[in-house]
Amino acid sequence: MICRVCSSTNLDLVIDLGDQPWCNHFLTKEEVGHEPYYPLQVMYCNDCSTSQLSYTVKKEIMFGNHTYLSGVTKSLSDHFERMAVEVDDLYFKDKKEKSMLDIGSNDGTQIKHYKALGYDIVGVESSVTTSKIANDNGLFTINDYFNYDLVQQMGRKFDVINASGVFFHLEELHSVTRGIKACLKEDGVFVVQFLYMKRIVENMAFDQIYHEHLLYYNLKNLQTLLSLFDLEIFDAHLANIHGGSMIAHVTHKGSRTKSARLLDQIKDEEVTGCNEKQYYLDFAERIKQMKEENVAFFKKCKAEGKIVWGMGAPVKGNTMLNYFGIGTEYIQYLVEKNELRRGLYSPGQHIPITIEKEMTTLPDVYYVLAWNFKKEILANNQALIDKGVQFYFPINPKED
C-alpha cells in the first residue's frame, strides 16, 4: 500500500474492524443479503503519521447518489450558520463583492448561510439526489466531483472555499488539494472541517471509521498534505459538532500569521502522543473491550424482555452494529427523520428503517446511534424520558 498523503510504503495495520459492507448503502428489500463486503482496516504511515484505510471503495459507488442530508438536523444547520458568520466577520465583512465555493455541498445547507451574508455562492456535489434538492431551492450547485480538472473548467477564484466533513473522503486527494490551491484568491481562506482523530480516540468513537472516511486527520498530518501544495493552516479550533470536529483555516503559505490557539493545539498533539503508532494500537484494544460491554447490554435487554429500537440510522451506526454483530434479534427498528431512508434496511444487519413521525408505539430502550446529537435528542424527547423510555448512548462525546 502507498500512503495517500506522502506516498510512503512504510505502513502498518493498527485497527481491524473486519469485512463490512459500505455502510451508506441502505438496502431495498430486494438487495438484502446481496450487498458486497470490503475490508475495514486502518493503516498507520510510519513516515507522516497519517491513519488511513487500506481499501478504497470507488467514489462512483459511494458518492454518485446517497441519502444523507445536511439539513435534516437543526443543530448541524445552526453550526454551519455560525461557521459562515465567523469566517465573514474575521476576514470579509467589509468586502462588497465576495464569493464562496463549497466542496461536497450536499443539499446546500452551508451555502445557504453564506448566500444570506451576500456571497456569490457555488456548490459542488457529486450526489444526483442532493444536488437536485439544492438547485430546486435556488442554491446553485454543480453536480460533479471536485478536482483540479473541474477547477480548470470553472476558471475562477474564490474568497472562501469550504469543505465540511468531506476532506477525509477524497479518493483524488492530491488533485483536490491542487484544485483548492488554484482557485483560492491570494487573500482567500480555505475552511476545512474534519473529524479530529485525537477526539475520535478520546470519545471511543470508532464508528466514525467507515469506507467513506479514507483518511483520519490530526493537525500534524493535515499540514503535511497542505505543505505539498504551498498551503498552510494559520488558525484552528475544536468544535463539538459530530462529537469533536477540528475547524482549520488555511491559506497560501506565509501570507497570514499563525494564531495562538493553533499553536496550542499543535503543542497538545505533541504532549498527548496522538500522532504515534502506539496511540492507535491502544485504541484498537479498547474497541474490543467496548464490543464486549455493548453485546452484554443487548443480551441483558433481551433476557429482561425489553424492546429496543435504534435512534437514527446514521452511516456510522452501521460500522458499530456490524462490528458488534447486533441485528434484528436485538433491535427491531432503526427510527429515522430522513424520509429518503423510508422502507430501507441497514447494510449487513438488515434492520428495517422506519420514520419517526409514523411510529404509533414506543420501545423500552432507544439505543442512540446518532449519539453526536445527544443534546438535541435529549431535549426533543423529554416527554418520552418522562414516560420511562431509556435512551442509551453507546458513546458519550466529550465537550470542551
C-alpha positions as CSV (number, residue, x, y, z in Angstrom):
1,M,0.0,0.0,0.0
2,I,1.1,3.6,-0.8
3,C,0.3,6.3,1.8
4,R,-2.5,8.6,0.5
5,V,-0.6,11.7,1.8
6,C,3.1,11.2,1.4
7,S,3.3,8.2,-0.9
8,S,5.4,6.1,1.5
9,T,5.1,2.4,1.5
10,N,6.1,2.1,5.2
11,L,2.6,1.5,6.7
12,D,1.4,-0.9,9.4
13,L,-2.1,-2.3,10.3
14,V,-3.3,-0.8,13.6
15,I,-7.1,-1.3,13.6
16,D,-9.1,-4.1,12.0
17,L,-12.9,-4.0,12.1
18,G,-13.3,-6.9,9.8
19,D,-15.0,-7.1,6.4
20,Q,-18.0,-4.8,6.3
21,P,-20.5,-3.6,3.6
22,W,-20.3,0.0,2.5
23,C,-22.3,1.5,5.4
24,N,-24.1,4.2,3.4
25,H,-25.6,1.5,1.1
26,F,-29.0,1.3,2.8
27,L,-30.8,-1.6,1.1
28,T,-34.1,-2.1,-0.6
29,K,-35.8,-5.4,0.3
30,E,-34.6,-7.0,-2.9
31,E,-30.9,-6.1,-2.1
32,V,-30.9,-7.5,1.4
33,G,-28.3,-10.2,1.6
34,H,-26.6,-9.3,-1.7
35,E,-24.5,-6.3,-0.6
36,P,-20.7,-6.6,-1.2
37,Y,-18.3,-6.6,1.7
38,Y,-14.9,-4.9,1.9
39,P,-12.0,-4.8,4.4
40,L,-12.4,-2.1,7.0
41,Q,-8.8,-1.7,8.3
42,V,-6.9,1.3,9.5
43,M,-3.2,1.6,8.5
44,Y,-0.7,3.9,10.1
45,C,2.0,5.6,8.0
46,N,5.3,5.5,9.9
47,D,6.7,8.4,7.8
48,C,3.9,11.0,8.0
49,S,1.7,9.6,10.9
50,T,-1.4,9.6,8.8
51,S,-4.0,6.9,9.7
52,Q,-6.0,5.8,6.6
53,L,-8.0,2.9,5.2
54,S,-6.3,0.0,3.5
55,Y,-9.1,-0.3,0.9
56,T,-10.8,2.2,-1.3
57,V,-14.4,1.7,-2.3
58,K,-14.7,3.7,-5.6
59,K,-16.1,7.2,-5.3
60,E,-18.6,6.5,-8.0
61,I,-20.1,3.8,-5.7
62,M,-20.1,5.8,-2.5
63,F,-20.9,9.4,-3.7
64,G,-22.8,9.1,-7.0
65,N,-26.1,9.1,-5.2
66,H,-26.7,8.8,-1.5
67,T,-29.4,9.5,1.1
68,Y,-27.5,11.8,3.6
69,L,-29.0,15.2,4.0
70,S,-27.2,18.0,6.0
71,G,-30.4,20.0,6.5
72,V,-32.3,17.3,8.5
73,T,-30.6,18.1,11.7
74,K,-31.2,21.6,13.1
75,S,-28.0,21.7,15.3
76,L,-25.9,21.0,12.2
77,S,-27.5,23.8,10.2
78,D,-27.0,26.1,13.2
79,H,-23.4,25.1,13.3
80,F,-23.0,25.9,9.6
81,E,-24.5,29.3,10.2
82,R,-22.1,30.1,13.0
83,M,-19.2,29.0,10.8
84,A,-20.3,31.3,8.0
85,V,-20.8,34.3,10.3
86,E,-17.4,33.7,11.9
87,V,-15.5,33.5,8.7
88,D,-17.2,36.5,7.3
89,D,-16.7,38.6,10.5
90,L,-13.0,37.7,10.6
91,Y,-12.0,38.2,7.0
92,F,-14.5,39.5,4.6
93,K,-17.2,41.5,6.4
94,D,-16.3,44.8,4.7
95,K,-15.8,43.4,1.2
96,K,-18.5,44.4,-1.2
97,E,-18.2,41.6,-3.7
98,K,-17.3,38.2,-2.2
99,S,-17.6,34.7,-3.4
100,M,-17.7,31.2,-1.8
101,L,-17.2,27.7,-3.1
102,D,-18.5,24.7,-1.1
103,I,-16.9,21.3,-1.9
104,G,-19.3,18.4,-1.2
105,S,-22.1,20.9,-0.7
106,N,-24.8,18.3,-0.2
107,D,-28.3,19.8,0.0
108,G,-26.9,23.4,0.1
109,T,-27.3,23.9,3.9
110,Q,-23.9,25.5,4.2
111,I,-24.0,27.7,1.1
112,K,-27.5,28.9,2.1
113,H,-25.9,30.7,5.1
114,Y,-23.2,32.3,3.0
115,K,-25.7,33.4,0.5
116,A,-27.6,35.1,3.3
117,L,-24.4,37.1,4.0
118,G,-24.2,38.4,0.5
119,Y,-21.8,35.9,-1.1
120,D,-21.9,34.7,-4.7
121,I,-22.2,31.0,-3.9
122,V,-21.2,27.9,-5.9
123,G,-21.7,24.3,-4.6
124,V,-20.1,21.2,-6.0
125,E,-21.9,18.0,-5.0
126,S,-21.5,14.5,-6.6
127,S,-24.8,13.1,-5.4
128,V,-27.5,13.4,-8.0
129,T,-30.4,13.5,-5.5
130,T,-28.9,16.0,-3.1
131,S,-27.6,18.4,-5.7
132,K,-31.1,18.5,-7.3
133,I,-32.6,19.4,-3.9
134,A,-30.1,22.3,-3.6
135,N,-30.7,23.6,-7.1
136,D,-34.5,23.3,-6.6
137,N,-34.1,25.6,-3.6
138,G,-32.2,28.2,-5.6
139,L,-28.7,27.2,-4.4
140,F,-26.5,26.9,-7.5
141,T,-24.8,23.5,-7.3
142,I,-22.7,21.7,-9.9
143,N,-23.3,18.0,-9.9
144,D,-19.8,16.7,-10.3
145,Y,-16.7,15.5,-8.4
146,F,-14.4,18.4,-7.3
147,N,-10.9,18.0,-8.6
148,Y,-8.2,20.0,-10.4
149,D,-9.8,19.4,-13.8
150,L,-13.1,20.9,-12.7
151,V,-11.3,23.9,-11.3
152,Q,-9.8,24.4,-14.7
153,Q,-13.2,24.3,-16.3
154,M,-14.7,26.8,-13.8
155,G,-11.9,29.3,-14.5
156,R,-12.5,31.4,-11.5
157,K,-11.2,32.1,-7.9
158,F,-13.0,32.4,-4.6
159,D,-12.6,34.3,-1.4
160,V,-13.8,31.4,0.7
161,I,-13.6,27.7,-0.1
162,N,-15.3,25.4,2.3
163,A,-15.1,21.7,2.9
164,S,-17.2,20.4,5.8
165,G,-16.9,16.7,6.5
166,V,-15.6,15.8,3.1
167,F,-11.8,16.3,3.1
168,F,-11.3,12.8,4.6
169,H,-13.4,11.3,1.9
170,L,-11.2,12.1,-1.0
171,E,-10.0,9.4,-3.4
172,E,-8.4,12.1,-5.6
173,L,-6.7,13.7,-2.6
174,H,-3.8,15.4,-4.4
175,S,-5.9,16.6,-7.4
176,V,-8.5,18.1,-5.0
177,T,-5.8,19.9,-2.9
178,R,-4.2,21.2,-6.1
179,G,-7.5,22.5,-7.2
180,I,-8.1,24.3,-4.0
181,K,-4.7,26.0,-4.3
182,A,-5.5,27.0,-7.9
183,C,-8.9,28.6,-7.2
184,L,-8.2,30.2,-3.8
185,K,-7.7,34.0,-4.1
186,E,-4.5,35.5,-2.9
187,D,-6.1,36.7,0.4
188,G,-8.6,33.8,0.4
189,V,-9.4,31.4,3.2
190,F,-10.0,27.6,2.8
191,V,-12.1,26.4,5.7
192,V,-11.8,22.7,6.3
193,Q,-13.8,20.9,8.9
194,F,-12.8,17.3,9.7
195,L,-13.4,14.6,12.3
196,Y,-10.4,15.1,14.6
197,M,-8.7,11.8,15.1
198,K,-7.5,12.7,18.5
199,R,-11.1,13.4,19.6
200,I,-12.3,10.2,17.9
201,V,-10.0,8.2,20.1
202,E,-10.9,10.2,23.3
203,N,-14.6,9.6,22.6
204,M,-14.0,5.9,21.7
205,A,-16.0,6.9,18.6
206,F,-14.6,4.0,16.4
207,D,-17.9,4.0,14.5
208,Q,-16.6,7.1,12.7
209,I,-14.3,4.7,10.9
210,Y,-16.0,3.6,7.7
211,H,-15.3,3.3,4.0
212,E,-16.3,6.9,3.1
213,H,-13.7,8.1,5.6
214,L,-10.5,7.2,3.8
215,L,-8.2,9.4,6.0
216,Y,-8.1,10.4,9.7
217,Y,-6.5,13.7,10.3
218,N,-4.8,15.4,13.2
219,L,-3.3,18.8,12.6
220,K,0.2,17.4,12.0
221,N,-0.6,15.1,9.1
222,L,-3.1,17.5,7.5
223,Q,-0.4,20.1,7.4
224,T,1.9,17.6,5.8
225,L,-0.6,17.3,3.0
226,L,-1.1,21.0,2.6
227,S,2.6,21.7,2.5
228,L,2.9,19.7,-0.7
229,F,0.8,22.5,-2.3
230,D,2.3,25.5,-0.5
231,L,-0.8,25.9,1.7
232,E,-0.7,26.1,5.5
233,I,-3.0,26.2,8.5
234,F,-3.0,29.6,10.2
235,D,-5.8,29.0,12.7
236,A,-7.8,26.1,14.1
237,H,-10.2,25.4,16.8
238,L,-12.2,22.4,18.0
239,A,-16.0,22.4,17.7
240,N,-18.3,20.0,19.5
241,I,-20.3,19.1,16.3
242,H,-20.2,15.4,15.4
243,G,-18.6,14.6,18.7
244,G,-15.5,16.7,18.0
245,S,-14.5,18.3,14.7
246,M,-11.5,20.4,14.0
247,I,-12.1,23.6,12.0
248,A,-8.9,24.7,10.3
249,H,-8.5,28.0,8.4
250,V,-5.9,27.6,5.6
251,T,-4.3,30.0,3.2
252,H,-1.3,30.4,0.9
253,K,1.9,29.7,2.7
254,G,3.4,32.6,4.6
255,S,0.5,35.0,3.9
256,R,-1.1,35.0,7.4
257,T,0.2,34.8,11.0
258,K,-0.4,31.6,12.9
259,S,-2.8,32.1,15.8
260,A,-2.1,31.3,19.4
261,R,-4.9,28.8,19.6
262,L,-3.5,26.9,16.6
263,L,0.0,26.7,18.3
264,D,-1.7,25.5,21.5
265,Q,-3.4,22.7,19.6
266,I,-0.2,21.6,17.9
267,K,1.6,21.5,21.3
268,D,-1.3,19.4,22.8
269,E,-0.8,16.9,20.0
270,E,2.8,16.6,20.8
271,V,2.2,16.2,24.6
272,T,-0.5,13.5,24.2
273,G,1.4,11.5,21.6
274,C,-1.7,11.3,19.4
275,N,0.4,11.0,16.2
276,E,2.3,7.9,17.5
277,K,1.5,4.4,16.3
278,Q,1.1,3.1,19.9
279,Y,-1.8,5.6,20.4
280,Y,-3.7,3.7,17.7
281,L,-2.8,0.2,18.9
282,D,-4.1,1.1,22.4
283,F,-7.3,2.4,20.8
284,A,-7.8,-0.9,19.0
285,E,-7.6,-2.8,22.3
286,R,-10.2,-0.5,23.9
287,I,-12.5,-1.0,20.9
288,K,-12.5,-4.8,21.6
289,Q,-13.5,-4.1,25.2
290,M,-16.3,-1.8,24.1
291,K,-17.7,-4.6,22.0
292,E,-17.9,-6.9,24.9
293,E,-19.7,-4.3,27.1
294,N,-22.3,-3.4,24.4
295,V,-23.0,-7.0,23.5
296,A,-23.6,-7.7,27.2
297,F,-26.0,-4.8,27.4
298,F,-28.1,-6.1,24.5
299,K,-28.2,-9.6,25.9
300,K,-29.4,-8.2,29.2
301,C,-32.2,-6.3,27.5
302,K,-33.2,-9.4,25.7
303,A,-33.2,-11.5,28.8
304,E,-35.4,-8.9,30.5
305,G,-37.9,-8.9,27.6
306,K,-37.2,-5.2,26.7
307,I,-38.0,-3.9,23.2
308,V,-35.0,-2.0,21.8
309,W,-35.1,0.4,18.8
310,G,-32.2,2.2,17.3
311,M,-32.4,6.0,17.4
312,G,-31.4,7.2,14.0
313,A,-29.9,5.3,11.1
314,P,-26.6,7.2,10.7
315,V,-24.0,5.8,8.4
316,K,-21.5,5.4,11.2
317,G,-24.1,3.3,13.2
318,N,-23.6,0.5,10.7
319,T,-19.9,0.3,11.5
320,M,-20.9,-0.2,15.1
321,L,-23.7,-2.6,14.6
322,N,-21.7,-4.7,12.1
323,Y,-18.6,-4.9,14.3
324,F,-20.7,-5.7,17.4
325,G,-22.8,-8.2,15.4
326,I,-26.1,-6.7,16.6
327,G,-29.0,-7.3,14.3
328,T,-32.8,-7.9,14.4
329,E,-32.5,-10.4,17.2
330,Y,-31.8,-7.4,19.5
331,I,-33.0,-4.3,17.6
332,Q,-36.5,-4.2,16.0
333,Y,-36.2,-1.0,14.0
334,L,-34.0,1.9,13.3
335,V,-36.1,5.1,13.7
336,E,-35.2,8.0,11.3
337,K,-36.3,11.5,10.5
338,N,-34.8,11.4,7.0
339,E,-37.6,10.3,4.7
340,L,-35.2,9.2,1.9
341,R,-34.5,6.2,4.1
342,R,-38.1,5.1,4.5
343,G,-38.6,1.4,3.9
344,L,-34.9,0.6,3.6
345,Y,-32.7,-1.8,5.6
346,S,-29.3,-1.4,7.2
347,P,-26.4,-2.9,5.3
348,G,-25.0,-6.0,7.0
349,Q,-27.5,-6.5,9.8
350,H,-30.6,-5.8,7.7
351,I,-32.6,-3.9,10.4
352,P,-35.7,-2.2,8.9
353,I,-35.8,1.6,8.9
354,T,-39.0,3.4,9.9
355,I,-39.8,7.1,10.0
356,E,-40.1,8.6,13.5
357,K,-43.4,10.5,13.0
358,E,-45.1,7.4,11.7
359,M,-44.5,5.2,14.7
360,T,-47.5,4.5,16.9
361,T,-45.9,2.6,19.7
362,L,-42.8,3.0,21.9
363,P,-39.8,0.9,22.8
364,D,-38.5,0.3,26.2
365,V,-35.0,1.4,25.1
366,Y,-33.7,3.7,22.4
367,Y,-30.1,2.7,21.5
368,V,-28.9,6.0,20.2
369,L,-26.8,5.6,17.1
370,A,-26.9,9.3,16.4
371,W,-25.1,10.0,19.6
372,N,-23.3,13.0,18.2
373,F,-26.5,14.9,18.5
374,K,-27.0,13.9,22.1
375,K,-28.1,17.3,23.5
376,E,-30.7,17.8,20.7
377,I,-32.0,14.3,21.0
378,L,-32.5,14.5,24.8
379,A,-34.1,18.0,24.5
380,N,-36.5,16.8,21.8
381,N,-37.5,13.6,23.7
382,Q,-38.0,14.7,27.3
383,A,-41.7,13.6,27.1
384,L,-40.6,10.0,26.2
385,I,-38.0,10.0,29.0
386,D,-40.8,11.1,31.4
387,K,-42.8,8.1,30.2
388,G,-39.9,5.8,31.1
389,V,-38.2,5.2,27.8
390,Q,-34.5,4.7,28.3
391,F,-32.1,6.5,26.0
392,Y,-28.8,4.5,25.9
393,F,-25.8,6.2,24.4
394,P,-23.0,3.8,23.4
395,I,-20.8,6.8,23.1
396,N,-20.9,9.9,25.3
397,P,-19.0,12.6,23.4
398,K,-16.5,14.8,25.3
399,E,-17.3,18.5,25.2
400,D,-15.0,21.5,25.7
